[in-house]
Amino acid sequence: MEFLCYHRDRPDSLPLREELQEEHWSYMDGYAEEMIARGPTFSTDGETVTGSVHILGLPDAAAARTFAFDEPNYQAGVYRDVMLRRWRDTLGRTMWDFPGGDTDGRRFLVLGLGAGRPADLAVPPSRDELIAYGPLLSDDGSEWLGTAALVRAASPDAARALLTEDRYAGIEVHHWEFGGRPDA
């Protein structure tokens, strides 16, 4: 089963985040084999860290909760909240398999929070710009809760256009970059 975990930072938590950086990376090293994608999100200035996204394959929802809530930054209070949802990898690849590499172009996390009938279940035609794409689901996988994508796009508006606007209660777009140890 695949899960998307989005830890959102508390305001002014950057010093604590920096202090815990090695603990965070060591924790993530333990999940290296399960990772589909990972990386920080940023405010519109592209500089201020606002959260961390991790998409990974785990045995079940209990393992996903363990991953999300045992994470050192979460335990220390860096994050203000956690969005944890089952997710389906419709591309069948990891971010490391993305043909655009890890530095070419601007990257975004797009979260469409569901309202009503499922939308955007098929992979969009702009597949070459998608780093990760799939539906957000209930723990048992039976209910569509939205769509999540990591995408290379020219702008936040271009990233938002990936989803059908009127089919969601809300769409969030966050600047994002490939994550992991700088020396990895």
Protein Blocks (a to p, Z undefined) as FASTA:
>chain_A
ZZdddddddehklmmmmmmmmmmmmmmmmmmmmpmbgcddddfkomaccbdcdddddfbl
klmmmmmmmpmklmnomafbdcddddddfkopafklpmnljmnocddddddddehjaehk
bccfklmmpmbgcddddfkopaccbdcdddddfbfklmmmmpcfklpfbdcddddddedj
fkZZ
